[in-house]
Amino acid sequence: MPDDFTPYQQKIIKRYYENIDTIALQRLSELVTEIYLSTGKKQQRFWQTAIAHLKKLGIPAYRIDHIEQKMDVCLLADLVKELQSKDPKK
């Protein structure tokens, strides 16, 4: 870690990266609601963010492509449930 961070800040940064999968999964579950409730350009931005989080989580490209082509919030919600059931930190 660079010296320009205090030891306290270094611990925070370390914990963030240790829990990045859990953070991305939590944000993805929030995005399901946002996508469901929004319309138009705002909904498109939420979809783009959701796809980015799926990539961060290491979801296979064929599943991401399928969800992206269908743009079905139910498919995304089912995937989030599946991922939450597999999450060892829960």
N, CA, C and O atoms as CSV, one atom per row, in Angstrom:
chain,resi,resn,atom,element,x,y,z
A,1,MET,N,N,0.843,-1.191,0.000
A,1,MET,CA,C,0.000,0.000,0.000
A,1,MET,C,C,0.885,1.250,0.000
A,1,MET,O,O,1.938,1.281,0.637
A,2,PRO,N,N,0.450,2.247,-0.705
A,2,PRO,CA,C,1.240,3.496,-0.717
A,2,PRO,C,C,1.325,4.122,0.668
A,2,PRO,O,O,0.456,3.924,1.518
A,3,ASP,N,N,2.385,4.876,0.869
A,3,ASP,CA,C,2.609,5.510,2.163
A,3,ASP,C,C,1.705,6.708,2.403
A,3,ASP,O,O,1.645,7.208,3.526
A,4,ASP,N,N,1.000,7.184,1.384
A,4,ASP,CA,C,0.164,8.360,1.572
A,4,ASP,C,C,-1.170,8.046,2.248
A,4,ASP,O,O,-1.974,8.952,2.465
A,5,PHE,N,N,-1.417,6.785,2.585
A,5,PHE,CA,C,-2.603,6.403,3.346
A,5,PHE,C,C,-2.201,6.066,4.776
A,5,PHE,O,O,-1.158,5.455,5.010
A,6,THR,N,N,-3.023,6.465,5.711
A,6,THR,CA,C,-2.758,6.113,7.108
A,6,THR,C,C,-3.028,4.622,7.289
A,6,THR,O,O,-3.710,4.019,6.460
A,7,PRO,N,N,-2.508,4.019,8.349
A,7,PRO,CA,C,-2.798,2.600,8.584
A,7,PRO,C,C,-4.307,2.315,8.660
A,7,PRO,O,O,-4.774,1.275,8.196
A,8,TYR,N,N,-5.050,3.243,9.245
A,8,TYR,CA,C,-6.506,3.085,9.333
A,8,TYR,C,C,-7.126,3.044,7.934
A,8,TYR,O,O,-7.968,2.192,7.650
A,9,GLN,N,N,-6.710,3.960,7.069
A,9,GLN,CA,C,-7.227,3.998,5.704
A,9,GLN,C,C,-6.820,2.748,4.932
A,9,GLN,O,O,-7.594,2.233,4.124
A,10,GLN,N,N,-5.620,2.267,5.177
A,10,GLN,CA,C,-5.159,1.054,4.509
A,10,GLN,C,C,-6.031,-0.141,4.885
A,10,GLN,O,O,-6.342,-0.973,4.033
A,11,LYS,N,N,-6.427,-0.231,6.155
A,11,LYS,CA,C,-7.305,-1.322,6.597
A,11,LYS,C,C,-8.664,-1.232,5.927
A,11,LYS,O,O,-9.227,-2.247,5.517
A,12,ILE,N,N,-9.196,-0.014,5.813
A,12,ILE,CA,C,-10.494,0.179,5.160
A,12,ILE,C,C,-10.423,-0.258,3.696
A,12,ILE,O,O,-11.309,-0.957,3.205
A,13,ILE,N,N,-9.381,0.151,3.018
A,13,ILE,CA,C,-9.200,-0.217,1.605
A,13,ILE,C,C,-9.059,-1.726,1.462
A,13,ILE,O,O,-9.634,-2.324,0.552
A,14,LYS,N,N,-8.300,-2.338,2.353
A,14,LYS,CA,C,-8.098,-3.792,2.312
A,14,LYS,C,C,-9.427,-4.533,2.510
A,14,LYS,O,O,-9.727,-5.480,1.783
A,15,ARG,N,N,-10.220,-4.097,3.495
A,15,ARG,CA,C,-11.516,-4.736,3.745
A,15,ARG,C,C,-12.463,-4.557,2.570
A,15,ARG,O,O,-13.233,-5.460,2.245
A,16,TYR,N,N,-12.406,-3.380,1.927
A,16,TYR,CA,C,-13.254,-3.136,0.762
A,16,TYR,C,C,-12.961,-4.172,-0.323
A,16,TYR,O,O,-13.879,-4.786,-0.867
A,17,TYR,N,N,-11.693,-4.359,-0.630
A,17,TYR,CA,C,-11.344,-5.301,-1.696
A,17,TYR,C,C,-11.558,-6.752,-1.288
A,17,TYR,O,O,-11.774,-7.607,-2.148
A,18,GLU,N,N,-11.503,-7.041,-0.012
A,18,GLU,CA,C,-11.815,-8.394,0.444
A,18,GLU,C,C,-13.298,-8.705,0.282
A,18,GLU,O,O,-13.676,-9.862,0.093
A,19,ASN,N,N,-14.135,-7.678,0.356
A,19,ASN,CA,C,-15.580,-7.859,0.298
A,19,ASN,C,C,-16.205,-7.330,-0.992
A,19,ASN,O,O,-17.412,-7.091,-1.035
A,20,ILE,N,N,-15.417,-7.147,-2.025
A,20,ILE,CA,C,-15.917,-6.554,-3.261
A,20,ILE,C,C,-17.038,-7.388,-3.886
A,20,ILE,O,O,-17.968,-6.828,-4.466
A,21,ASP,N,N,-16.963,-8.714,-3.776
A,21,ASP,CA,C,-18.020,-9.562,-4.336
A,21,ASP,C,C,-19.338,-9.345,-3.613
A,21,ASP,O,O,-20.390,-9.243,-4.244
A,22,THR,N,N,-19.282,-9.277,-2.306
A,22,THR,CA,C,-20.495,-9.057,-1.519
A,22,THR,C,C,-21.080,-7.685,-1.805
A,22,THR,O,O,-22.298,-7.531,-1.892
A,23,ILE,N,N,-20.225,-6.698,-1.949
A,23,ILE,CA,C,-20.678,-5.337,-2.245
A,23,ILE,C,C,-21.338,-5.299,-3.618
A,23,ILE,O,O,-22.401,-4.697,-3.770
A,24,ALA,N,N,-20.731,-5.929,-4.618
A,24,ALA,CA,C,-21.286,-5.949,-5.969
A,24,ALA,C,C,-22.622,-6.693,-5.996
A,24,ALA,O,O,-23.549,-6.279,-6.693
A,25,LEU,N,N,-22.722,-7.782,-5.244
A,25,LEU,CA,C,-23.969,-8.541,-5.186
A,25,LEU,C,C,-25.074,-7.726,-4.521
A,25,LEU,O,O,-26.220,-7.753,-4.971
A,26,GLN,N,N,-24.744,-7.013,-3.469
A,26,GLN,CA,C,-25.720,-6.162,-2.791
A,26,GLN,C,C,-26.211,-5.067,-3.733
A,26,GLN,O,O,-27.411,-4.807,-3.819
A,27,ARG,N,N,-25.285,-4.431,-4.432
A,27,ARG,CA,C,-25.654,-3.369,-5.375
A,27,ARG,C,C,-26.499,-3.928,-6.509
A,27,ARG,O,O,-27.431,-3.270,-6.972
A,28,LEU,N,N,-26.183,-5.135,-6.958
A,28,LEU,CA,C,-26.946,-5.771,-8.026
A,28,LEU,C,C,-28.381,-6.035,-7.576
A,28,LEU,O,O,-29.318,-5.841,-8.350
A,29,SER,N,N,-28.558,-6.471,-6.340
A,29,SER,CA,C,-29.912,-6.708,-5.837
A,29,SER,C,C,-30.694,-5.394,-5.730
A,29,SER,O,O,-31.905,-5.375,-5.954
A,30,GLU,N,N,-30.008,-4.300,-5.389
A,30,GLU,CA,C,-30.667,-2.988,-5.360
A,30,GLU,C,C,-31.044,-2.541,-6.774
A,30,GLU,O,O,-32.081,-1.909,-6.976
A,31,LEU,N,N,-30.201,-2.870,-7.739
A,31,LEU,CA,C,-30.467,-2.485,-9.123
A,31,LEU,C,C,-31.690,-3.197,-9.695
A,31,LEU,O,O,-32.378,-2.649,-10.556
A,32,VAL,N,N,-31.964,-4.408,-9.226
A,32,VAL,CA,C,-33.168,-5.117,-9.680
A,32,VAL,C,C,-34.394,-4.266,-9.384
A,32,VAL,O,O,-35.263,-4.104,-10.241
A,33,THR,N,N,-34.466,-3.728,-8.182
A,33,THR,CA,C,-35.590,-2.862,-7.808
A,33,THR,C,C,-35.607,-1.592,-8.639
A,33,THR,O,O,-36.659,-1.174,-9.123
A,34,GLU,N,N,-34.451,-0.982,-8.805
A,34,GLU,CA,C,-34.361,0.256,-9.585
A,34,GLU,C,C,-34.808,0.033,-11.028
A,34,GLU,O,O,-35.521,0.864,-11.590
A,35,ILE,N,N,-34.400,-1.068,-11.622
A,35,ILE,CA,C,-34.788,-1.374,-13.001
A,35,ILE,C,C,-36.293,-1.580,-13.089
A,35,ILE,O,O,-36.944,-1.090,-14.012
A,36,TYR,N,N,-36.837,-2.306,-12.125
A,36,TYR,CA,C,-38.268,-2.596,-12.125
A,36,TYR,C,C,-39.100,-1.322,-12.015
A,36,TYR,O,O,-40.149,-1.211,-12.649
A,37,LEU,N,N,-38.644,-0.371,-11.224
A,37,LEU,CA,C,-39.429,0.839,-10.965
A,37,LEU,C,C,-39.186,1.972,-11.961
A,37,LEU,O,O,-39.955,2.932,-11.997
A,38,SER,N,N,-38.143,1.878,-12.760
A,38,SER,CA,C,-37.807,2.991,-13.653
A,38,SER,C,C,-38.234,2.707,-15.087
A,38,SER,O,O,-38.621,1.592,-15.437
A,39,THR,N,N,-38.152,3.759,-15.909
A,39,THR,CA,C,-38.468,3.635,-17.327
A,39,THR,C,C,-37.503,4.494,-18.130
A,39,THR,O,O,-36.795,5.337,-17.578
A,40,GLY,N,N,-37.484,4.275,-19.423
A,40,GLY,CA,C,-36.735,5.129,-20.328
A,40,GLY,C,C,-35.234,5.078,-20.161
A,40,GLY,O,O,-34.649,4.023,-19.919
A,41,LYS,N,N,-34.615,6.256,-20.298
A,41,LYS,CA,C,-33.153,6.358,-20.253
A,41,LYS,C,C,-32.594,5.958,-18.893
A,41,LYS,O,O,-31.517,5.369,-18.798
A,42,LYS,N,N,-33.337,6.283,-17.852
A,42,LYS,CA,C,-32.875,5.930,-16.503
A,42,LYS,C,C,-32.787,4.413,-16.363
A,42,LYS,O,O,-31.824,3.892,-15.800
A,43,GLN,N,N,-33.784,3.713,-16.872
A,43,GLN,CA,C,-33.785,2.257,-16.817
A,43,GLN,C,C,-32.608,1.688,-17.619
A,43,GLN,O,O,-31.984,0.714,-17.197
A,44,GLN,N,N,-32.309,2.287,-18.762
A,44,GLN,CA,C,-31.177,1.831,-19.567
A,44,GLN,C,C,-29.855,1.979,-18.820
A,44,GLN,O,O,-28.991,1.106,-18.895
A,45,ARG,N,N,-29.703,3.086,-18.100
A,45,ARG,CA,C,-28.476,3.282,-17.301
A,45,ARG,C,C,-28.378,2.234,-16.205
A,45,ARG,O,O,-27.296,1.709,-15.941
A,46,PHE,N,N,-29.514,1.925,-15.558
A,46,PHE,CA,C,-29.504,0.897,-14.514
A,46,PHE,C,C,-29.125,-0.464,-15.106
A,46,PHE,O,O,-28.386,-1.229,-14.487
A,47,TRP,N,N,-29.633,-0.761,-16.303
A,47,TRP,CA,C,-29.273,-2.019,-16.957
A,47,TRP,C,C,-27.775,-2.071,-17.241
A,47,TRP,O,O,-27.138,-3.102,-17.023
A,48,GLN,N,N,-27.211,-0.974,-17.722
A,48,GLN,CA,C,-25.773,-0.938,-18.007
A,48,GLN,C,C,-24.963,-1.166,-16.737
A,48,GLN,O,O,-23.966,-1.888,-16.755
A,49,THR,N,N,-25.382,-0.561,-15.648
A,49,THR,CA,C,-24.697,-0.744,-14.369
A,49,THR,C,C,-24.822,-2.187,-13.893
A,49,THR,O,O,-23.858,-2.766,-13.389
A,50,ALA,N,N,-26.007,-2.764,-14.052
A,50,ALA,CA,C,-26.227,-4.155,-13.642
A,50,ALA,C,C,-25.324,-5.095,-14.444
A,50,ALA,O,O,-24.733,-6.017,-13.884
A,51,ILE,N,N,-25.220,-4.863,-15.738
A,51,ILE,CA,C,-24.362,-5.701,-16.579
A,51,ILE,C,C,-22.906,-5.577,-16.124
A,51,ILE,O,O,-22.181,-6.571,-16.080
A,52,ALA,N,N,-22.484,-4.373,-15.791
A,52,ALA,CA,C,-21.116,-4.165,-15.309
A,52,ALA,C,C,-20.877,-4.936,-14.008
A,52,ALA,O,O,-19.808,-5.518,-13.823
A,53,HIS,N,N,-21.860,-4.945,-13.109
A,53,HIS,CA,C,-21.706,-5.681,-11.850
A,53,HIS,C,C,-21.682,-7.185,-12.101
A,53,HIS,O,O,-20.966,-7.916,-11.416
A,54,LEU,N,N,-22.455,-7.652,-13.076
A,54,LEU,CA,C,-22.421,-9.077,-13.410
A,54,LEU,C,C,-21.020,-9.472,-13.886
A,54,LEU,O,O,-20.517,-10.543,-13.547
A,55,LYS,N,N,-20.406,-8.600,-14.668
A,55,LYS,CA,C,-19.052,-8.882,-15.141
A,55,LYS,C,C,-18.061,-8.890,-13.986
A,55,LYS,O,O,-17.156,-9.724,-13.950
A,56,LYS,N,N,-18.224,-7.960,-13.032
A,56,LYS,CA,C,-17.348,-7.919,-11.856
A,56,LYS,C,C,-17.449,-9.196,-11.040
A,56,LYS,O,O,-16.468,-9.662,-10.460
A,57,LEU,N,N,-18.657,-9.756,-11.006
A,57,LEU,CA,C,-18.887,-10.969,-10.226
A,57,LEU,C,C,-18.411,-12.225,-10.941
A,57,LEU,O,O,-18.445,-13.316,-10.371
A,58,GLY,N,N,-17.969,-12.079,-12.183
A,58,GLY,CA,C,-17.440,-13.221,-12.917
A,58,GLY,C,C,-18.509,-14.146,-13.473
A,58,GLY,O,O,-18.270,-15.341,-13.641
A,59,ILE,N,N,-19.667,-13.613,-13.755
A,59,ILE,CA,C,-20.739,-14.409,-14.352
A,59,ILE,C,C,-20.329,-14.750,-15.781
A,59,ILE,O,O,-19.788,-13.896,-16.484
A,60,PRO,N,N,-20.576,-15.985,-16.223
A,60,PRO,CA,C,-20.195,-16.359,-17.592
A,60,PRO,C,C,-20.837,-15.432,-18.635
A,60,PRO,O,O,-21.972,-14.984,-18.476
A,61,ALA,N,N,-20.093,-15.164,-19.687
A,61,ALA,CA,C,-20.524,-14.220,-20.720
A,61,ALA,C,C,-21.842,-14.637,-21.371
A,61,ALA,O,O,-22.662,-13.780,-21.703
A,62,TYR,N,N,-22.057,-15.947,-21.558
A,62,TYR,CA,C,-23.294,-16.379,-22.206
A,62,TYR,C,C,-24.517,-16.042,-21.356
A,62,TYR,O,O,-25.577,-15.739,-21.905
A,63,ARG,N,N,-24.394,-16.089,-20.040
A,63,ARG,CA,C,-25.528,-15.718,-19.168
A,63,ARG,C,C,-25.769,-14.215,-19.193
A,63,ARG,O,O,-26.911,-13.757,-19.220
A,64,ILE,N,N,-24.681,-13.454,-19.184
A,64,ILE,CA,C,-24.804,-11.998,-19.251
A,64,ILE,C,C,-25.451,-11.595,-20.572
A,64,ILE,O,O,-26.345,-10.750,-20.601
A,65,ASP,N,N,-24.996,-12.203,-21.661
A,65,ASP,CA,C,-25.556,-11.894,-22.979
A,65,ASP,C,C,-27.039,-12.213,-23.042
A,65,ASP,O,O,-27.824,-11.442,-23.595
A,66,HIS,N,N,-27.420,-13.348,-22.476
A,66,HIS,CA,C,-28.834,-13.747,-22.479
A,66,HIS,C,C,-29.693,-12.730,-21.719
A,66,HIS,O,O,-30.746,-12.315,-22.204
A,67,ILE,N,N,-29.246,-12.341,-20.554
A,67,ILE,CA,C,-29.995,-11.363,-19.752
A,67,ILE,C,C,-30.024,-10.014,-20.466
A,67,ILE,O,O,-31.047,-9.329,-20.465
A,68,GLU,N,N,-28.915,-9.641,-21.068
A,68,GLU,CA,C,-28.830,-8.352,-21.765
A,68,GLU,C,C,-29.742,-8.326,-22.994
A,68,GLU,O,O,-30.358,-7.300,-23.283
A,69,GLN,N,N,-29.832,-9.440,-23.714
A,69,GLN,CA,C,-30.692,-9.501,-24.895
A,69,GLN,C,C,-32.165,-9.459,-24.513
A,69,GLN,O,O,-32.954,-8.769,-25.158
A,70,LYS,N,N,-32.535,-10.185,-23.477
A,70,LYS,CA,C,-33.936,-10.247,-23.055
A,70,LYS,C,C,-34.375,-8.990,-22.308
A,70,LYS,O,O,-35.538,-8.593,-22.378
A,71,MET,N,N,-33.429,-8.360,-21.586
A,71,MET,CA,C,-33.749,-7.195,-20.751
A,71,MET,C,C,-34.962,-7.491,-19.856
A,71,MET,O,O,-35.867,-6.671,-19.704
A,72,ASP,N,N,-34.940,-8.686,-19.278
A,72,ASP,CA,C,-36.029,-9.135,-18.418
A,72,ASP,C,C,-35.568,-9.059,-16.965
A,72,ASP,O,O,-34.643,-9.759,-16.553
A,73,VAL,N,N,-36.228,-8.203,-16.206
A,73,VAL,CA,C,-35.830,-8.006,-14.806
A,73,VAL,C,C,-36.030,-9.279,-13.989
A,73,VAL,O,O,-35.333,-9.492,-12.997
A,74,CYS,N,N,-36.977,-10.129,-14.398
A,74,CYS,CA,C,-37.194,-11.390,-13.681
A,74,CYS,C,C,-35.997,-12.325,-13.823
A,74,CYS,O,O,-35.624,-13.009,-12.870
A,75,LEU,N,N,-35.395,-12.354,-15.010
A,75,LEU,CA,C,-34.185,-13.164,-15.200
A,75,LEU,C,C,-33.059,-12.662,-14.307
A,75,LEU,O,O,-32.338,-13.449,-13.693
A,76,LEU,N,N,-32.920,-11.347,-14.245
A,76,LEU,CA,C,-31.884,-10.750,-13.398
A,76,LEU,C,C,-32.148,-11.060,-11.929
A,76,LEU,O,O,-31.228,-11.399,-11.185
A,77,ALA,N,N,-33.393,-10.943,-11.517
A,77,ALA,CA,C,-33.753,-11.229,-10.121
A,77,ALA,C,C,-33.477,-12.690,-9.771
A,77,ALA,O,O,-32.989,-12.987,-8.681
A,78,ASP,N,N,-33.789,-13.603,-10.698
A,78,ASP,CA,C,-33.516,-15.026,-10.452
A,78,ASP,C,C,-32.021,-15.287,-10.305
A,78,ASP,O,O,-31.600,-16.079,-9.462
A,79,LEU,N,N,-31.232,-14.620,-11.123
A,79,LEU,CA,C,-29.779,-14.778,-11.027
A,79,LEU,C,C,-29.260,-14.243,-9.693
A,79,LEU,O,O,-28.384,-14.849,-9.077
A,80,VAL,N,N,-29.797,-13.116,-9.252
A,80,VAL,CA,C,-29.389,-12.548,-7.960
A,80,VAL,C,C,-29.733,-13.517,-6.832
A,80,VAL,O,O,-28.921,-13.726,-5.931
A,81,LYS,N,N,-30.916,-14.105,-6.868
A,81,LYS,CA,C,-31.304,-15.098,-5.846
A,81,LYS,C,C,-30.335,-16.271,-5.849
A,81,LYS,O,O,-29.905,-16.744,-4.797
A,82,GLU,N,N,-30.004,-16.724,-7.028
A,82,GLU,CA,C,-29.069,-17.849,-7.171
A,82,GLU,C,C,-27.701,-17.493,-6.572
A,82,GLU,O,O,-27.101,-18.288,-5.848
A,83,LEU,N,N,-27.228,-16.298,-6.885
A,83,LEU,CA,C,-25.933,-15.874,-6.369
A,83,LEU,C,C,-25.959,-15.687,-4.853
A,83,LEU,O,O,-24.989,-16.012,-4.169
A,84,GLN,N,N,-27.056,-15.171,-4.334
A,84,GLN,CA,C,-27.167,-14.969,-2.881
A,84,GLN,C,C,-27.213,-16.307,-2.158
A,84,GLN,O,O,-26.691,-16.424,-1.050
A,85,SER,N,N,-27.819,-17.306,-2.756
A,85,SER,CA,C,-27.872,-18.610,-2.109
A,85,SER,C,C,-26.502,-19.292,-2.095
A,85,SER,O,O,-26.233,-20.133,-1.239
A,86,LYS,N,N,-25.636,-18.925,-3.051
A,86,LYS,CA,C,-24.293,-19.493,-3.113
A,86,LYS,C,C,-23.273,-18.692,-2.316
A,86,LYS,O,O,-22.171,-19.180,-2.063
A,87,ASP,N,N,-23.622,-17.461,-1.913
A,87,ASP,CA,C,-22.679,-16.577,-1.239
A,87,ASP,C,C,-22.321,-17.134,0.135
A,87,ASP,O,O,-23.189,-17.212,1.005
A,88,PRO,N,N,-21.060,-17.525,0.353
A,88,PRO,CA,C,-20.671,-18.115,1.625
A,88,PRO,C,C,-20.672,-17.124,2.790
A,88,PRO,O,O,-20.667,-17.533,3.951
A,89,LYS,N,N,-20.679,-15.829,2.488
A,89,LYS,CA,C,-20.640,-14.817,3.534
A,89,LYS,C,C,-22.007,-14.517,4.100
A,89,LYS,O,O,-22.123,-13.771,5.072
A,90,LYS,N,N,-23.043,-15.080,3.514
A,90,LYS,CA,C,-24.400,-14.837,4.009
A,90,LYS,C,C,-24.804,-15.884,4.991
A,90,LYS,O,O,-25.918,-15.843,5.515
